Amino acid sequence: MPTPTITTIEEAILAAITNLGVFATVESCGRLAIPDTYTWPAVFAYFDGDAETPDYAEAADTQVFQVVVQNINLAGEQLAALDAYALIDLVRDAIRGKTLGLDEIEPFRCRRRKLTDYDDSEGMIEYTLTFETTWYR
């Protein structure tokens, strides 16, 4: 298997989410333009940054990826929140503890799930999940 790049790691994340079969929109927002209109529930992923990991004997970088999960439910905020909680659980479980077929990385760790946007007039709720892995170069 070729050495992974930021793009191939992000593509593996997006593929794992796509394979869940529950999201209407799954896109990279680091490489592609977010469409002006899209269908919910939606997921957008991007590379957040990296840092050298000096504690390892071999060259390694800590890679951080963000996954934004959005849902809208016109039935009201309570239902949208319940749907969003199930969706963020699905995303976390699809990625956390897995290498997604990439041999040069450690299993992903889910460092945080955080509410990042909420619009009660539209019934839209958004959570951002932070995933981290160590990539051996």
Disulfide bonds with the S-S distance in Angstrom:
none
